[in-house]
Amino acid sequence: MAASKLQALWNHPAGPKTIHFWAPTFKWGISIANIADFAKPPEKISYPQQIAVTCTGVIWSRYSTVITPKNWNLFSVNVAMAGTGIYQLTRKVKHDYFANPEAEAAIAKE
């Protein structure tokens, strides 16, 4: 049973013998790096980088449901990219435009 499932995966049109498998797999590295950057202070986050990650995630999430065969690895990695990019942009915008200087000064004194 397991051997037949493994063979089906191996011979699938979006299986490990094709770029359709490996390209989204490597994109997971970008998502993981973006998650690692959650610890970065907001002032070190780049607007252009996060906009690119977010837009790529949103656009390719939609496109990955249209192509044949459906590539759920591509879909899920792009949802992750869009989500992490939106979160990082939210952090950056809050820091740049909605920061409370009095609250920051009080935290710095503690």
MIDOSE-1310 file (N, C-alpha, C; in nm, 2 decimals, decimal comma, always signed):
residues 110
maas	+0,08/-0,12/+0,00/+0,00/+0,00/+0,00/+0,09/+0,13/+0,00; +0,18/+0,13/+0,09/+0,27/+0,25/+0,10/+0,36/+0,26/-0,03; +0,40/+0,15/-0,08/+0,48/+0,15/-0,20/+0,40/+0,21/-0,32; +0,28/+0,17/-0,33/+0,19/+0,23/-0,44/+0,17/+0,38/-0,43
klqa	+0,15/+0,42/-0,30/+0,13/+0,57/-0,28/+0,26/+0,64/-0,31; +0,38/+0,58/-0,27/+0,50/+0,65/-0,30/+0,53/+0,65/-0,45; +0,49/+0,54/-0,52/+0,51/+0,54/-0,67/+0,41/+0,64/-0,73; +0,29/+0,66/-0,68/+0,20/+0,75/-0,74/+0,25/+0,90/-0,72
lwnh	+0,31/+0,92/-0,60/+0,37/+1,06/-0,58/+0,49/+1,08/-0,67; +0,57/+0,98/-0,69/+0,69/+0,99/-0,77/+0,65/+1,02/-0,92; +0,55/+0,96/-0,96/+0,51/+0,97/-1,10/+0,40/+1,08/-1,13; +0,36/+1,15/-1,03/+0,26/+1,25/-1,04/+0,32/+1,37/-1,13
pagp	+0,23/+1,43/-1,20/+0,28/+1,54/-1,29/+0,34/+1,66/-1,21; +0,31/+1,67/-1,08/+0,37/+1,78/-1,00/+0,46/+1,71/-0,89; +0,51/+1,59/-0,92/+0,59/+1,52/-0,83/+0,74/+1,56/-0,82; +0,82/+1,49/-0,75/+0,96/+1,52/-0,72/+1,05/+1,52/-0,85
ktih	+1,00/+1,46/-0,96/+1,09/+1,46/-1,08/+1,07/+1,59/-1,16; +0,99/+1,68/-1,11/+0,96/+1,81/-1,19/+1,00/+1,93/-1,11; +1,01/+2,04/-1,18/+1,04/+2,17/-1,12/+0,92/+2,22/-1,04; +0,80/+2,17/-1,08/+0,68/+2,21/-1,01/+0,67/+2,16/-0,87
fwap	+0,76/+2,06/-0,84/+0,77/+2,02/-0,70/+0,87/+2,10/-0,63; +0,99/+2,12/-0,69/+1,10/+2,18/-0,62/+1,10/+2,33/-0,60; +1,04/+2,40/-0,70/+1,03/+2,55/-0,69/+0,95/+2,59/-0,56; +0,83/+2,54/-0,54/+0,77/+2,58/-0,41/+0,84/+2,53/-0,29
tfkw	+0,90/+2,42/-0,30/+0,98/+2,36/-0,19/+1,09/+2,46/-0,14; +1,16/+2,52/-0,24/+1,26/+2,61/-0,21/+1,20/+2,75/-0,16; +1,08/+2,78/-0,20/+1,01/+2,90/-0,16/+0,98/+2,89/-0,01; +0,97/+2,77/+0,04/+0,95/+2,76/+0,19/+1,06/+2,83/+0,27
gisi	+1,18/+2,82/+0,21/+1,30/+2,89/+0,28/+1,27/+3,04/+0,30; +1,21/+3,10/+0,20/+1,18/+3,25/+0,21/+1,08/+3,27/+0,32; +0,98/+3,18/+0,33/+0,87/+3,20/+0,43/+0,93/+3,17/+0,57; +1,02/+3,07/+0,58/+1,08/+3,04/+0,71/+1,18/+3,16/+0,75
ania	+1,25/+3,22/+0,66/+1,33/+3,33/+0,69/+1,25/+3,45/+0,73; +1,14/+3,47/+0,67/+1,05/+3,58/+0,71/+0,99/+3,55/+0,85; +0,96/+3,43/+0,89/+0,92/+3,40/+1,02/+1,03/+3,42/+1,12; +1,16/+3,39/+1,08/+1,27/+3,42/+1,17/+1,29/+3,57/+1,19
dfak	+1,25/+3,65/+1,09/+1,26/+3,79/+1,10/+1,15/+3,85/+1,20; +1,06/+3,77/+1,25/+0,96/+3,83/+1,34/+1,03/+3,88/+1,46; +1,15/+3,83/+1,49/+1,23/+3,88/+1,61/+1,30/+4,01/+1,58; +1,31/+4,05/+1,46/+1,38/+4,17/+1,42/+1,30/+4,29/+1,47
ppek	+1,37/+4,40/+1,51/+1,29/+4,52/+1,54/+1,23/+4,58/+1,42; +1,11/+4,64/+1,43/+1,04/+4,69/+1,31/+1,12/+4,79/+1,23; +1,21/+4,86/+1,29/+1,28/+4,96/+1,22/+1,38/+4,90/+1,12; +1,41/+4,77/+1,13/+1,50/+4,70/+1,04/+1,43/+4,62/+0,93
isyp	+1,29/+4,64/+0,93/+1,21/+4,57/+0,83/+1,21/+4,66/+0,70; +1,22/+4,60/+0,59/+1,22/+4,67/+0,46/+1,09/+4,67/+0,39; +1,03/+4,79/+0,36/+0,91/+4,79/+0,29/+0,91/+4,72/+0,16; +1,01/+4,75/+0,07/+1,02/+4,69/-0,06/+1,02/+4,54/-0,05
qqia	+1,10/+4,49/+0,04/+1,11/+4,34/+0,05/+0,98/+4,28/+0,10; +0,92/+4,34/+0,19/+0,79/+4,28/+0,25/+0,68/+4,30/+0,15; +0,68/+4,41/+0,07/+0,57/+4,43/-0,03/+0,59/+4,32/-0,14; +0,72/+4,29/-0,18/+0,74/+4,19/-0,28/+0,70/+4,05/-0,23
vtct	+0,73/+4,02/-0,10/+0,69/+3,89/-0,05/+0,54/+3,88/-0,04; +0,47/+3,98/+0,00/+0,33/+3,98/+0,01/+0,26/+3,97/-0,12; +0,30/+4,05/-0,22/+0,24/+4,05/-0,35/+0,27/+3,92/-0,42; +0,39/+3,86/-0,41/+0,42/+3,73/-0,47/+0,32/+3,63/-0,41
gviw	+0,31/+3,63/-0,28/+0,22/+3,53/-0,21/+0,08/+3,54/-0,26; +0,03/+3,67/-0,26/-0,11/+3,69/-0,30/-0,14/+3,64/-0,45; -0,05/+3,69/-0,54/-0,07/+3,66/-0,68/-0,06/+3,51/-0,71; +0,05/+3,45/-0,66/+0,07/+3,31/-0,69/-0,03/+3,22/-0,61
srys	-0,08/+3,26/-0,50/-0,18/+3,18/-0,43/-0,30/+3,17/-0,52; -0,34/+3,27/-0,58/-0,46/+3,27/-0,68/-0,42/+3,19/-0,80; -0,30/+3,21/-0,86/-0,27/+3,14/-0,98/-0,25/+2,99/-0,96; -0,20/+2,95/-0,84/-0,18/+2,81/-0,82/-0,30/+2,73/-0,82
tvit	-0,42/+2,79/-0,80/-0,54/+2,72/-0,80/-0,60/+2,71/-0,94; -0,54/+2,78/-1,04/-0,60/+2,78/-1,17/-0,52/+2,68/-1,26; -0,39/+2,67/-1,24/-0,31/+2,58/-1,32/-0,34/+2,43/-1,30; -0,31/+2,36/-1,41/-0,34/+2,21/-1,40/-0,20/+2,14/-1,42
pknw	-0,17/+2,05/-1,34/-0,24/+2,00/-1,22/-0,23/+2,10/-1,10; -0,33/+2,09/-1,02/-0,33/+2,18/-0,90/-0,21/+2,14/-0,81; -0,13/+2,24/-0,77/-0,01/+2,22/-0,69/-0,04/+2,28/-0,56; -0,08/+2,19/-0,46/-0,11/+2,24/-0,33/+0,01/+2,29/-0,25
nlfs	+0,12/+2,23/-0,28/+0,25/+2,28/-0,22/+0,27/+2,43/-0,26; +0,25/+2,46/-0,39/+0,27/+2,60/-0,43/+0,16/+2,69/-0,37; +0,04/+2,64/-0,36/-0,06/+2,72/-0,30/-0,03/+2,75/-0,15; +0,00/+2,65/-0,08/+0,03/+2,67/+0,07/+0,15/+2,75/+0,10
vnva	+0,26/+2,74/+0,02/+0,37/+2,82/+0,04/+0,34/+2,97/+0,01; +0,26/+2,99/-0,09/+0,23/+3,13/-0,12/+0,13/+3,19/-0,02; +0,04/+3,11/+0,04/-0,04/+3,16/+0,15/+0,05/+3,20/+0,27; +0,15/+3,11/+0,29/+0,24/+3,14/+0,40/+0,32/+3,27/+0,37
magt	+0,36/+3,29/+0,25/+0,44/+3,41/+0,21/+0,35/+3,53/+0,23; +0,23/+3,53/+0,18/+0,14/+3,64/+0,19/+0,11/+3,67/+0,34; +0,09/+3,57/+0,42/+0,06/+3,59/+0,56/+0,17/+3,65/+0,64; +0,29/+3,60/+0,61/+0,41/+3,65/+0,69/+0,44/+3,79/+0,64
giyq	+0,42/+3,82/+0,51/+0,45/+3,95/+0,45/+0,35/+4,05/+0,51; +0,22/+4,02/+0,52/+0,12/+4,11/+0,57/+0,15/+4,14/+0,72; +0,19/+4,03/+0,79/+0,22/+4,05/+0,93/+0,34/+4,15/+0,95; +0,45/+4,13/+0,87/+0,57/+4,22/+0,88/+0,53/+4,36/+0,84
ltrk	+0,45/+4,38/+0,73/+0,41/+4,51/+0,69/+0,33/+4,58/+0,80; +0,24/+4,50/+0,86/+0,16/+4,56/+0,97/+0,25/+4,60/+1,09; +0,35/+4,52/+1,12/+0,44/+4,57/+1,23/+0,52/+4,69/+1,19; +0,56/+4,70/+1,06/+0,64/+4,82/+1,02/+0,55/+4,94/+1,02
vkhd	+0,43/+4,93/+0,96/+0,34/+5,05/+0,96/+0,30/+5,09/+1,10; +0,27/+5,00/+1,19/+0,24/+5,04/+1,32/+0,35/+5,11/+1,39; +0,47/+5,07/+1,37/+0,59/+5,13/+1,42/+0,62/+5,27/+1,36; +0,61/+5,28/+1,23/+0,64/+5,40/+1,16/+0,53/+5,51/+1,18
yfan	+0,41/+5,47/+1,18/+0,30/+5,57/+1,18/+0,21/+5,58/+1,30; +0,21/+5,48/+1,38/+0,12/+5,48/+1,49/+0,19/+5,46/+1,63; +0,32/+5,48/+1,63/+0,40/+5,47/+1,75/+0,36/+5,58/+1,85; +0,36/+5,54/+1,98/+0,33/+5,63/+2,08/+0,46/+5,67/+2,15
peae	+0,52/+5,79/+2,13/+0,65/+5,82/+2,19/+0,65/+5,82/+2,34; +0,54/+5,86/+2,40/+0,54/+5,86/+2,55/+0,55/+5,72/+2,61; +0,47/+5,63/+2,54/+0,47/+5,49/+2,59/+0,61/+5,43/+2,57; +0,68/+5,46/+2,46/+0,81/+5,40/+2,43/+0,91/+5,46/+2,53
aaia	+0,90/+5,59/+2,57/+0,99/+5,64/+2,67/+0,97/+5,58/+2,81; +0,84/+5,55/+2,84/+0,81/+5,49/+2,97/+0,87/+5,34/+2,97; +0,86/+5,27/+2,86/+0,91/+5,14/+2,85/+1,06/+5,14/+2,86; +1,13/+5,24/+2,80/+1,27/+5,25/+2,80/+1,32/+5,28/+2,94
ke	+1,25/+5,35/+3,02/+1,29/+5,39/+3,16/+1,28/+5,27/+3,25; +1,19/+5,17/+3,22/+1,17/+5,06/+3,31/+1,28/+4,96/+3,31
